[in-house]
Amino acid sequence: MKRTIIYSVMLAAAVVCGCRKPASEPVGKGVLELNISSNGSYQIKTRATNSDVNEFVIDITRPSDGWSCNYPRFGSMPLQLDLGSGDYTITATSPYTLPAAFDQPVYSGSANFTIKAGETTAVGLVCTLANMKVSLVPSENFKKELSDYTVTVTNSSSWTASDVADFSLVWDKEAVDSGKEGYFSVAPLMVKVDGYRAVDNSECHAELAVSQVAARDHHVITLDARVTGQGTISISIDDSVNERDQSVYVDGWAEVPVDGGEPGGDEPGGDDPIDPPGPSTAPTMSWEANPEFAPTPIASEMDVNILINAPEKIKGFIVSVDSPVLSSVIAQMVGNMSYKYPDDGPYDMDLINDTTIMGVLGNVGVPVGEQLVGKESVLFSISTLVPLISMYPSESGTQHVFTLKVTDEKDQVLEKPIVFYTL
């Protein structure tokens, strides 16, 4: 299950940071409120430090006069930051940025903002994946045909570069079978497969160049093998994030007859082509008023209308509420008096099977029950629910997280956190 780590804080006054000051300071000062989140779907099996925003490196610059300030660790920053009036740029980045590493997603985000004298400026900064993820998926035929193999992926410009080791990752058979994932800085990838045929232990090799690359790409490299008159290893690319599909067929070994099977036909080792993966049918979410799903301040009027598309039809819908005020309120409204926040964690609301929850939320315009189940597309609105949080006192900067978990009839799951905070 995907687990997204989201934090928010208010910042002010610079300690434990290095600042470069201009000859003269701007007239008047204001206060910066910063809300940072690490967002995306790449936090399975990741190094906790690199996806923990408390460890992010923060840089603030004022281009007009060259003033800048660096915070080596976000979690060590003080709670108040006074800045001179002017235009600024802020950048947050994961602490480790190796060009190639297992379990090392690199998150980064930047935003421009303006400080006005005597005013408080709120900035929402969403850190998304800045590098690329690579997954290797062997087909059953590939595993039958090869007794052992290694897969090397590099974003170096050449296999023979002196520093190629710094830009390369190597998967052995066990690492591939375990689903180990690698992360690479954005550059064209080269994939090399070296293996041994199960039938005669002869060597086989294949190479693949991937030139279309971008940040947030997830390159799913499908390893496939089939024996024909010429013999090939088939490698296909499925970039599920950027919706790009590529298929590459690489010459491999010559055919070796195997007892009990003939070339071609339906038997394993035949020459029937194997289709590359088709487009995903998993559920998706979009929020027109907030396409990046950035943390949002709570106001009396809000546009929280989220479009959910589920080509395989909705079967389950859970909303998990992690809020120091709203979680307990909802639990009490439905008669769950034993629930205690935060000891019992977020409060889960089943919008399809819990009739009590359905009655409560249906009264404030939230889609429930038959408005969800079996639907391929739903406009999920909590525009009237979220402002109710302001009825209950909470400190400025307090987060209220609604995690939507949608399951379709093929048991494909989409889990997305939506973060609101108190001004």
C-alpha distance (Angstrom), angle and dihedral (degrees) to the residues before:
residue distance angle dihedral
M1 . . .
K2 3.73 . .
R3 3.70 114.7 .
T4 3.79 117.2 -162.4
I5 3.81 118.4 -162.7
I6 3.81 113.3 -148.4
Y7 3.79 128.1 176.8
S8 3.78 134.2 170.9
V9 3.80 132.7 -170.3
M10 3.77 142.4 167.0
L11 3.78 115.1 -120.7
A12 3.77 134.6 -157.8
A13 3.98 142.3 154.4
A14 3.75 118.2 20.0
V15 3.78 121.8 -104.9
V16 3.79 128.1 147.7
C17 3.78 87.9 26.6
G18 3.75 137.7 101.4
C19 3.79 115.0 -121.6
R20 3.78 130.0 -173.1
K21 3.80 109.0 -150.8
P22 3.82 127.0 -156.6
A23 3.78 124.4 -130.4
S24 3.82 92.1 -98.7
E25 3.79 131.6 24.7
P26 3.83 123.8 -129.1
V27 3.78 116.8 -100.8
G28 3.83 112.6 -100.3
K29 3.78 130.5 9.0
G30 3.79 136.6 -124.2
V31 3.80 136.6 -174.9
L32 3.80 128.3 -105.4
E33 3.81 121.0 -143.4
L34 3.79 109.7 -167.5
N35 3.79 127.4 -167.0
I36 3.80 115.1 -172.4
S37 3.78 127.5 -175.2
S38 3.77 133.4 -178.9
N39 3.76 103.7 -141.1
G40 3.79 139.2 177.2
S41 3.76 141.9 68.3
Y42 3.79 100.4 -78.8
Q43 3.77 102.5 90.0
I44 3.78 99.9 99.9
K45 3.82 112.4 114.8
T46 3.79 92.0 -6.8
R47 3.79 130.1 147.8
A48 3.81 102.5 -91.8
T49 3.81 94.1 -141.8
N50 3.79 94.1 57.2
S51 3.80 94.1 52.4
D52 3.81 95.9 41.0
V53 3.81 108.3 98.4
N54 3.80 89.9 -154.4
E55 3.82 85.9 72.6
F56 3.80 95.8 46.5
V57 3.80 120.9 120.6
I58 3.83 112.5 -122.3
D59 3.81 126.2 -154.4
I60 3.82 123.3 -175.7
T61 3.81 120.7 -173.7
R62 3.81 135.3 -179.6
P63 3.83 104.4 -154.7
S64 3.83 95.1 -166.0
D65 3.81 94.1 72.7
G66 3.80 105.2 7.7
W67 3.82 96.2 -106.5
S68 3.79 112.7 155.4
C69 3.79 140.0 170.8
N70 3.82 131.2 -164.9
Y71 3.80 127.1 -158.7
P72 3.84 111.1 -167.0
R73 3.81 91.7 -161.4
F74 3.79 125.2 27.6
G75 3.80 93.3 -157.2
S76 3.82 91.5 59.1
M77 3.78 95.2 55.2
P78 3.80 120.1 111.9
L79 3.79 121.7 -110.6
Q80 3.81 98.7 -111.0
L81 3.78 131.0 53.2
D82 3.81 122.6 -177.4
L83 3.80 114.2 -163.7
G84 3.78 131.6 -175.0
S85 3.78 115.8 -109.8
G86 3.79 114.4 -86.1
D87 3.79 145.4 80.5
Y88 3.81 119.3 -53.4
T89 3.79 142.6 -178.3
I90 3.80 122.0 -147.6
T91 3.80 126.0 -165.9
A92 3.81 129.8 -172.9
T93 3.82 122.6 -168.1
S94 3.79 137.4 175.1
P95 3.82 112.7 -100.3
Y96 3.82 96.9 -120.9
T97 3.81 119.0 57.5
L98 3.80 107.2 166.5
P99 3.84 112.6 163.1
A100 3.82 90.2 -124.2
A101 3.81 129.0 15.1
F102 3.77 141.1 139.1
D103 3.80 115.5 -108.9
Q104 3.81 94.1 5.8
P105 3.80 113.5 125.0
V106 3.79 109.9 177.1
Y107 3.80 114.1 -146.0
S108 3.78 123.1 -164.8
G109 3.78 138.0 166.6
S110 3.78 138.9 167.7
A111 3.79 137.1 -170.2
N112 3.79 138.9 -177.7
F113 3.79 119.2 -131.7
T114 3.80 140.8 168.4
I115 3.80 126.6 -131.4
K116 3.80 116.5 -151.4
A117 3.79 123.4 -165.0
G118 3.80 112.9 -94.3
E119 3.81 94.1 4.5
T120 3.80 135.2 105.3
T121 3.79 116.3 -128.0
A122 3.82 120.2 -155.9
V123 3.80 116.7 -152.2
G124 3.79 124.8 -172.7
L125 3.81 111.7 -157.5
V126 3.80 119.0 -172.1
C127 3.80 115.8 -163.9
T128 3.77 112.1 -153.3
L129 3.78 131.5 -179.8
A130 3.81 110.6 -67.0
N131 3.79 96.9 -177.5
M132 3.82 133.7 45.7
K133 3.80 132.6 -98.5
V134 3.80 123.1 -139.3
S135 3.80 123.6 -161.0
L136 3.80 126.0 -178.4
V137 3.81 120.0 -147.0
P138 3.84 117.7 -175.0
S139 3.79 117.9 -156.8
E140 3.80 120.0 -131.5
N141 3.80 89.2 -110.2
F142 3.81 90.7 52.7
K143 3.80 90.8 53.2
K144 3.83 91.2 48.7
E145 3.79 95.4 48.5
L146 3.83 98.1 45.2
S147 3.80 121.2 57.9
D148 3.80 92.7 -171.3
Y149 3.79 137.1 -1.9
T150 3.79 148.0 157.1
V151 3.79 128.8 -141.8
T152 3.81 119.5 -152.7
V153 3.81 120.5 -165.7
T154 3.80 120.8 -173.2
N155 3.79 137.2 172.6
S156 3.79 91.9 -162.9
S157 3.81 115.5 117.2
S158 3.80 91.6 -120.2
W159 3.78 140.3 22.7
T160 3.81 88.3 -132.2
A161 3.81 98.5 51.3
S162 3.79 112.1 129.7
D163 3.79 91.7 -125.5
V164 3.79 96.2 41.6
A165 3.82 90.5 121.2
D166 3.81 90.6 65.2
F167 3.80 90.2 55.2
S168 3.81 99.2 42.0
L169 3.78 139.9 79.0
V170 3.82 125.6 -165.2
W171 3.80 124.3 -152.3
D172 3.79 119.9 -164.0
K173 3.80 122.2 -160.4
E174 3.81 93.2 -88.9
A175 3.81 92.6 49.7
V176 3.80 91.2 51.0
D177 3.81 92.4 48.0
S178 3.82 90.5 50.4
G179 3.81 92.2 53.9
K180 3.80 95.4 -117.5
E181 3.80 111.4 -177.9
G182 3.79 129.0 -148.4
Y183 3.80 131.6 -156.5
F184 3.81 126.5 -147.7
S185 3.78 136.3 -175.3
V186 3.79 112.8 -111.2
A187 3.80 108.7 -78.8
P188 3.83 135.1 109.9
L189 3.79 111.6 -68.5
M190 3.78 130.3 -135.7
V191 3.81 119.8 -158.3
K192 3.80 122.6 -162.2
V193 3.80 125.5 -173.5
D194 3.82 119.8 -164.6
G195 3.78 117.6 179.4
Y196 3.80 150.6 142.6
R197 3.79 126.1 -115.5
A198 3.79 114.3 -117.9
V199 3.82 92.7 -141.2
D200 3.82 98.8 58.6
N201 3.84 107.7 -3.7
S202 3.81 90.6 -115.0
E203 3.80 117.6 154.7
C204 3.79 122.0 -103.9
H205 3.78 129.7 -174.3
A206 3.80 138.8 -175.9
E207 3.79 136.2 175.4
L208 3.78 132.5 -161.6
A209 3.81 131.4 -171.3
V210 3.82 118.4 -151.9
S211 3.80 109.8 -164.5
Q212 3.82 102.3 164.8
V213 3.81 103.4 80.2
A214 3.80 137.5 149.4
A215 3.79 140.9 161.4
R216 3.84 113.1 -74.5
D217 3.81 91.9 26.1
H218 3.77 115.3 145.0
H219 3.79 106.7 -157.4
V220 3.79 108.6 -160.1
I221 3.80 103.8 -167.0
T222 3.77 110.3 -159.8
L223 3.80 112.6 -156.0
D224 3.78 111.5 -152.2
A225 3.80 133.0 168.9
R226 3.76 132.8 -169.4
V227 3.80 132.8 165.8
T228 3.80 117.8 -131.4
G229 3.78 134.1 155.1
Q230 3.80 88.2 -74.0
G231 3.81 98.1 27.8
T232 3.82 123.2 -133.0
I233 3.77 144.2 -170.3
S234 3.81 108.4 -141.6
I235 3.81 119.3 -149.2
S236 3.81 122.1 -178.1
I237 3.78 132.3 -174.7
D238 3.81 125.1 -141.5
D239 3.81 114.0 -176.6
S240 3.80 96.8 -168.0
V241 3.79 95.8 178.7
N242 3.79 98.0 51.9
E243 3.79 93.8 32.0
R244 3.82 95.5 -121.9
D245 3.78 121.1 142.2
Q246 3.80 123.2 -164.9
S247 3.77 131.1 175.1
V248 3.79 124.1 -165.2
Y249 3.81 125.6 -177.1
V250 3.79 115.1 -159.7
D251 3.81 127.5 -167.3
G252 3.77 111.6 -109.4
W253 3.80 135.8 164.7
A254 3.79 131.7 -20.0
E255 3.77 116.4 -102.6
V256 3.81 118.9 -90.8
P257 3.83 114.7 -164.6
V258 3.79 114.6 -118.1
D259 3.80 124.2 -158.5
G260 3.76 112.2 -106.7
G261 3.79 96.9 24.3
E262 3.80 137.5 76.6
P263 3.77 128.2 -155.8
G264 3.76 111.0 -89.5
G265 3.80 124.8 5.2
D266 3.78 125.8 87.9
E267 3.82 98.5 -56.2
P268 3.81 119.8 106.4
G269 3.78 108.0 -84.7
G270 3.80 92.7 37.3
D271 3.77 123.8 135.3
D272 3.80 98.5 -113.4
P273 3.80 107.3 131.2
I274 3.79 118.3 -114.5
D275 3.76 113.2 -135.6
P276 3.81 119.7 -130.0
P277 3.81 117.8 -117.0
G278 3.80 114.8 -72.2
P279 3.79 126.2 -131.6
S280 3.80 116.2 -63.6
T281 3.80 118.8 -96.5
A282 3.81 94.0 -168.1
P283 3.83 118.5 127.3
T284 3.82 118.7 -88.0
M285 3.82 135.1 -164.0
S286 3.79 131.6 -151.5
W287 3.81 131.8 -179.7
E288 3.79 112.6 -161.4
A289 3.82 94.6 -165.3
N290 3.83 91.5 48.8
P291 3.83 110.6 22.1
E292 3.82 93.5 175.0
F293 3.83 93.1 48.9
A294 3.81 87.7 -127.1
P295 3.83 118.7 179.7
T296 3.81 107.0 -83.8
P297 3.82 131.3 -151.6
I298 3.81 116.0 -122.3
A299 3.80 114.1 -111.0
S300 3.79 136.6 170.6
E301 3.82 90.8 -105.4
M302 3.78 120.8 35.9
D303 3.79 140.5 170.8
V304 3.80 105.2 -140.0
N305 3.79 101.0 152.7
I306 3.78 111.0 145.0
L307 3.79 121.1 -170.3
I308 3.80 112.7 -143.5
N309 3.79 118.9 -165.9
A310 3.81 118.2 -168.2
P311 3.83 111.5 172.5
E312 3.82 89.9 -174.1
K313 3.84 91.6 50.0
I314 3.80 128.7 -106.8
K315 3.80 117.1 -80.4
G316 3.80 102.8 163.1
F317 3.79 134.9 23.0
I318 3.81 123.5 -175.7
V319 3.81 126.2 174.1
S320 3.80 112.7 -161.9
V321 3.82 112.1 -159.9
D322 3.81 116.8 -156.8
S323 3.81 103.0 -178.2
P324 3.81 130.5 131.5
V325 3.81 89.1 -139.1
L326 3.81 110.3 23.5
S327 3.84 99.2 44.7
S328 3.81 92.7 61.9
V329 3.80 92.8 41.1
I330 3.81 92.3 54.7
A331 3.80 91.9 45.8
Q332 3.80 90.3 53.8
M333 3.81 92.9 45.8
V334 3.80 90.5 58.2
G335 3.81 93.5 43.5
N336 3.82 98.9 -105.6
M337 3.80 97.1 139.0
S338 3.82 94.6 163.2
Y339 3.81 93.3 66.2
K340 3.82 114.3 106.4
Y341 3.80 124.2 -172.8
P342 3.02 126.7 -111.8
D343 3.83 96.2 3.7
D344 3.81 92.3 64.6
G345 3.79 93.8 42.9
P346 3.81 125.9 -135.3
Y347 3.81 116.6 -9.0
D348 3.81 112.4 -116.5
M349 3.79 119.1 -144.7
D350 3.82 117.8 -163.2
L351 3.79 104.8 -151.8
I352 3.79 94.9 -171.7
N353 3.82 107.2 39.1
D354 3.82 106.0 26.5
T355 3.80 106.7 81.8
T356 3.82 93.4 -171.0
I357 3.80 92.7 54.1
M358 3.79 89.9 44.4
G359 3.81 90.7 54.7
V360 3.81 93.7 49.4
L361 3.82 97.2 45.5
G362 3.78 95.1 38.2
N363 3.81 88.4 62.7
V364 3.82 91.1 60.5
G365 3.79 94.9 48.2
V366 3.82 100.3 -97.3
P367 3.85 113.7 144.7
V368 3.82 110.9 -112.4
G369 3.81 141.3 164.2
E370 3.79 114.5 -8.6
Q371 3.81 89.8 11.5
L372 3.82 86.5 69.4
V373 3.79 112.5 23.4
G374 3.81 115.0 91.1
K375 3.80 92.8 6.0
E376 3.81 123.2 134.2
S377 3.81 94.0 -162.6
V378 3.82 129.8 25.1
L379 3.79 132.5 173.4
F380 3.79 99.9 -140.9
S381 3.81 109.5 -159.5
I382 3.79 126.9 -172.0
S383 3.81 93.5 159.3
T384 3.81 91.4 122.6
L385 3.82 96.1 39.3
V386 3.81 100.5 55.0
P387 3.84 97.0 54.6
L388 3.83 88.2 57.5
I389 3.81 87.6 73.0
S390 3.82 88.9 73.8
M391 3.83 88.7 65.6
Y392 3.80 88.2 73.2
P393 3.82 121.5 62.9
S394 3.80 117.9 -111.8
E395 3.78 134.3 157.0
S396 3.79 120.9 -93.0
G397 3.80 110.1 -89.2
T398 3.83 94.6 26.1
Q399 3.80 110.7 148.7
H400 3.79 126.1 -134.6
V401 3.81 112.1 -168.6
F402 3.81 124.3 -163.5
T403 3.82 110.4 -169.1
L404 3.80 112.8 -164.3
K405 3.80 115.0 -154.4
V406 3.80 114.8 -170.9
T407 3.82 122.1 -175.6
D408 3.80 121.9 -170.6
E409 3.80 130.5 -154.3
K410 3.83 90.2 -91.1
D411 3.82 89.2 55.4
Q412 3.79 91.9 -111.5
V413 3.81 108.5 152.3
L414 3.80 131.1 -150.0
E415 3.81 116.4 -171.1
K416 3.81 118.6 -175.7
P417 3.84 129.1 172.1
I418 3.82 119.0 -144.5
V419 3.79 113.3 -162.8
F420 3.81 127.1 -154.9
Y421 3.78 126.3 175.1
T422 3.79 137.6 -163.5
L423 3.79 117.4 -111.6
